[in-house]
Amino acid sequence: MQTQPVGDDLQVHFYCKDPQSKTADDCPSFYQTSKGSWVVQGDALGDEVGAQLRGLKESETFLEIPQTLVDRFVQQYVEERYGVDLGPAPR
């Protein structure tokens, strides 16, 4: 399932940023949206990295990701990093 581009009516709210950021305006950061998805802000990387990503368009510099992907990321990360199975993500 692919998310359609969102219009300017989407509201984003700052959630957190890298604790090692040097200034208040430094990225990367996560924002939660008014529709329950997430926007990720970060530095653009070079063509070599872009070539390794799946379906990356030249126009992409920040992106919206669904809550289900965040849930899956957290579940997988915790299991791989700490050996803890959180079970299925809530629906």
Secondary structure as UniProt FT lines:
FT   TURN            8..9
FT   STRAND          12..17
FT   TURN            19..20
FT   TURN            24..25
FT   STRAND          29..33
FT   TURN            34..35
FT   STRAND          38..41
FT   HELIX           47..50
FT   TURN            51..52
FT   TURN            58..59
FT   STRAND          63..65
FT   HELIX           67..82
//
